[in-house]
Amino acid sequence: MNPQEEISLKTSEQVYRIKAVGAIITGALCVYLNKVMLLQEHITLMAGISLYVALSEGLAIIMKTDRNRTIRIGMGAFLFLWMLTWTLFNTLNVLSLLF
């Protein structure tokens, strides 16, 4: 492969990568909501699920793909990275260093 060739990703790969980054941001946001704004865990969990649905709907509109397919793409990766980030930041008390 020539290094000067343009590499283009399929729509599903773009959605997957955007959701992976979104999951890390969602995990950090959930820690913030729980520790700084003092929301209970179940409300923070609902906020994370709402962010997943909003991200999926937004990507379906932007990428012009089927809504149901966009929701299914990267669901496992999103949930894993979201919970990993949330648990890791909670355990390490990252926010105590910032605030």
C-alpha positions as CSV (number, residue, x, y, z in Angstrom):
1,M,0.0,0.0,0.0
2,N,1.3,3.4,-1.0
3,P,1.6,5.7,2.1
4,Q,0.2,8.6,0.0
5,E,-3.0,6.8,-0.7
6,E,-6.0,8.1,1.2
7,I,-7.5,5.7,3.7
8,S,-11.2,5.9,3.9
9,L,-13.2,4.2,6.6
10,K,-16.6,2.6,6.1
11,T,-19.5,4.4,7.8
12,S,-19.8,1.6,10.4
13,E,-16.2,1.9,11.3
14,Q,-16.6,5.7,11.8
15,V,-19.7,5.1,14.0
16,Y,-17.8,2.5,16.0
17,R,-14.8,4.8,16.7
18,I,-16.9,7.8,17.5
19,K,-18.9,5.7,20.0
20,A,-15.7,4.4,21.6
21,V,-14.5,8.0,22.2
22,G,-18.0,8.9,23.3
23,A,-18.0,6.1,25.9
24,I,-14.8,7.4,27.5
25,I,-16.3,10.9,27.7
26,T,-19.6,9.5,29.1
27,G,-17.7,7.6,31.8
28,A,-15.8,10.8,32.8
29,L,-19.1,12.7,32.8
30,C,-20.8,10.1,35.0
31,V,-18.0,10.4,37.6
32,Y,-18.5,14.1,37.5
33,L,-22.2,13.9,37.9
34,N,-21.9,11.4,40.8
35,K,-19.0,13.0,42.7
36,V,-19.3,16.7,42.1
37,M,-23.0,17.2,41.5
38,L,-23.9,14.5,44.0
39,L,-26.4,12.7,41.9
40,Q,-27.3,9.1,42.9
41,E,-25.8,6.2,40.9
42,H,-29.0,5.1,39.3
43,I,-29.7,8.6,38.0
44,T,-26.2,8.8,36.7
45,L,-26.7,5.5,35.0
46,M,-29.8,6.8,33.3
47,A,-27.9,9.8,32.1
48,G,-25.2,7.6,30.6
49,I,-27.9,5.5,28.8
50,S,-29.5,8.7,27.5
51,L,-26.2,9.9,26.2
52,Y,-25.8,6.6,24.3
53,V,-29.2,6.9,22.7
54,A,-28.6,10.6,21.8
55,L,-25.2,9.8,20.3
56,S,-26.7,7.0,18.3
57,E,-29.5,9.1,17.0
58,G,-27.2,12.0,16.1
59,L,-24.8,9.7,14.3
60,A,-27.7,8.1,12.4
61,I,-28.8,11.6,11.1
62,I,-25.2,12.8,10.4
63,M,-24.0,9.6,8.7
64,K,-27.4,9.1,6.9
65,T,-27.6,5.4,8.0
66,D,-30.4,3.3,9.3
67,R,-31.4,4.3,12.9
68,N,-31.7,0.7,14.2
69,R,-28.3,-0.3,12.7
70,T,-26.6,2.7,14.2
71,I,-27.9,1.8,17.7
72,R,-26.5,-1.7,17.4
73,I,-23.1,-0.8,16.0
74,G,-20.6,-0.6,18.8
75,M,-23.1,-1.2,21.6
76,G,-20.8,-3.7,23.5
77,A,-17.7,-1.5,23.1
78,F,-19.6,1.5,24.3
79,L,-20.9,-0.3,27.4
80,F,-17.5,-1.8,28.2
81,L,-15.5,1.4,27.8
82,W,-18.2,3.5,29.6
83,M,-18.2,1.2,32.7
84,L,-14.4,0.8,32.6
85,T,-13.9,4.5,32.6
86,W,-16.5,5.2,35.2
87,T,-15.1,2.5,37.5
88,L,-11.5,3.5,36.9
89,F,-12.0,7.2,37.5
90,N,-14.2,6.5,40.5
91,T,-11.6,4.1,42.0
92,L,-8.6,6.4,41.4
93,N,-10.5,9.4,42.7
94,V,-9.5,11.5,39.7
95,L,-11.8,14.3,40.5
96,S,-10.3,14.8,43.9
97,L,-7.1,15.8,42.1
98,L,-9.0,18.3,39.9
99,F,-11.5,19.9,42.3
